[in-house]
Amino acid sequence: MTDISDKATEREELDRANALAAQRQRAVMGGSSLSHCEECGEEIPAARRVALPGVRLCVGCQSEIEQKRRLRK
């Protein structure tokens, strides 16, 4: 049985993931990439910015988000 704090944490993570996805979609539509990750502040390599126009996260942060999404399913 999950307690209320577990459910609140899950909801917060889902809301955050949805907000990030929406933000990424807006960025892709605008085509502008960030030079630094909006999550951790690390520089996003130029090759990643060229390969993925509108990218907002570094590989590490993007991987963490995708892993959390997979675990929720």
Residue frames relative to the residue before (quaternion, step in Angstrom):
aa qw qx qy qz dx dy dz
M 1.0000 0.0000 0.0000 0.0000 0.00 0.00 0.00
T 0.2982 -0.7586 0.5521 0.1755 3.58 -0.84 0.94
D 0.3554 -0.7335 0.5304 0.2333 3.53 -1.06 0.68
I 0.7333 -0.4637 0.2834 0.4086 3.53 -1.29 0.27
S 0.6465 0.5153 -0.3402 0.4481 3.61 1.01 -0.67
D 0.6065 0.5358 -0.3533 0.4693 3.60 1.10 -0.63
K 0.6634 0.4994 -0.3002 0.4694 3.57 0.95 -0.88
A 0.6438 0.5159 -0.3225 0.4641 3.58 1.01 -0.79
T 0.6430 0.5162 -0.3167 0.4688 3.57 1.00 -0.81
E 0.6440 0.5147 -0.3177 0.4685 3.58 0.94 -0.86
R 0.6621 0.5093 -0.3042 0.4579 3.57 0.93 -0.90
E 0.6416 0.5271 -0.3147 0.4599 3.57 1.00 -0.86
E 0.6600 0.5003 -0.3039 0.4709 3.58 0.95 -0.86
L 0.6446 0.5141 -0.3174 0.4685 3.58 1.00 -0.80
D 0.6514 0.5123 -0.3136 0.4636 3.58 0.93 -0.90
R 0.6577 0.5101 -0.3056 0.4624 3.55 0.97 -0.87
A 0.6531 0.5107 -0.3112 0.4645 3.58 0.93 -0.89
N 0.6542 0.5082 -0.3103 0.4663 3.58 0.98 -0.82
A 0.6491 0.5106 -0.3155 0.4673 3.57 0.99 -0.82
L 0.6538 0.5038 -0.3105 0.4715 3.57 0.98 -0.82
A 0.6407 0.5211 -0.3267 0.4596 3.57 0.98 -0.81
A 0.6572 0.4997 -0.3082 0.4726 3.58 0.96 -0.84
Q 0.6490 0.5149 -0.3110 0.4658 3.55 1.00 -0.81
R 0.6364 0.5158 -0.3215 0.4749 3.57 1.01 -0.80
Q 0.6442 0.5257 -0.3252 0.4503 3.57 0.95 -0.85
R 0.6487 0.5018 -0.3176 0.4759 3.58 0.97 -0.82
A 0.6480 0.5207 -0.3184 0.4556 3.58 1.00 -0.80
V 0.6415 0.5189 -0.3229 0.4636 3.57 0.97 -0.86
M 0.6466 0.5125 -0.3220 0.4643 3.55 0.96 -0.83
G 0.7051 0.4281 -0.2511 0.5064 3.57 1.07 -0.74
G 0.3876 -0.7739 0.4267 0.2622 3.55 1.25 -0.41
S 0.5986 0.5775 -0.3820 0.4028 3.61 1.17 0.05
S 0.2454 -0.7631 0.5857 0.1201 3.54 -0.91 0.99
L 0.4440 -0.6487 0.5403 0.3002 3.53 -1.25 0.40
S 0.4450 -0.6747 0.5114 0.2919 3.57 -1.13 0.55
H 0.7701 0.2027 -0.1117 0.5944 3.57 1.25 -0.50
C 0.5963 -0.5997 0.4155 0.3349 3.55 -1.09 0.81
E 0.4104 -0.7244 0.4978 0.2429 3.58 -0.84 0.96
E 0.6352 0.5267 -0.3264 0.4610 3.60 1.23 -0.26
C 0.8419 0.1603 -0.0442 0.5134 3.60 0.65 -1.10
G 0.4866 -0.7007 0.4080 0.3251 3.59 1.23 -0.28
E 0.4757 0.6644 -0.4471 0.3639 3.60 1.26 -0.02
E 0.5742 -0.5932 0.4366 0.3576 3.56 -1.17 0.59
I 0.3070 -0.7089 0.6049 0.1930 3.55 -1.08 0.82
P 0.4621 -0.7043 0.4547 0.2893 3.62 -0.60 1.07
A 0.6081 -0.5893 0.4006 0.3500 3.55 -1.08 0.79
A 0.6261 0.5485 -0.3449 0.4338 3.60 0.98 -0.79
R 0.6486 0.4985 -0.3183 0.4790 3.60 1.01 -0.76
R 0.6523 0.5171 -0.3181 0.4537 3.60 0.96 -0.83
V 0.6574 0.4907 -0.3066 0.4827 3.59 1.07 -0.73
A 0.6872 0.4988 -0.2811 0.4471 3.58 0.93 -0.93
L 0.7950 0.1828 -0.0728 0.5738 3.58 1.08 -0.74
P 0.1844 -0.8035 0.5554 0.1094 3.61 0.20 1.20
G 0.7791 0.2949 -0.2403 0.4983 3.55 -0.88 0.96
V 0.3825 0.7413 -0.4812 0.2693 3.59 1.26 0.05
R 0.1733 -0.8099 0.5583 0.0484 3.57 -0.98 0.92
L 0.7660 0.3208 -0.1509 0.5363 3.57 1.25 -0.46
C 0.4997 -0.6099 0.5144 0.3372 3.55 -1.22 0.52
V 0.7000 -0.4640 0.3282 0.4325 3.57 -1.26 0.28
G 0.6596 0.5351 -0.3146 0.4238 3.59 0.88 -0.91
C 0.6978 0.4569 -0.2734 0.4791 3.58 0.83 -0.95
Q 0.6329 0.5202 -0.3332 0.4667 3.59 0.99 -0.77
S 0.6452 0.5240 -0.3165 0.4570 3.59 0.98 -0.83
E 0.6410 0.5252 -0.3232 0.4570 3.59 0.98 -0.83
I 0.6589 0.5056 -0.3086 0.4637 3.57 0.92 -0.88
E 0.6698 0.4924 -0.3040 0.4652 3.58 0.90 -0.88
Q 0.6333 0.5225 -0.3333 0.4635 3.59 1.01 -0.74
K 0.6452 0.5126 -0.3225 0.4658 3.61 0.94 -0.82
R 0.6336 0.5268 -0.3294 0.4610 3.58 1.01 -0.79
R 0.6593 0.5062 -0.3119 0.4602 3.59 0.95 -0.87
L 0.6588 0.5196 -0.3126 0.4454 3.59 0.97 -0.79
R 0.6539 0.5266 -0.3121 0.4446 3.59 1.10 -0.62
K 0.6400 0.5487 -0.3284 0.4260 3.59 1.15 -0.49
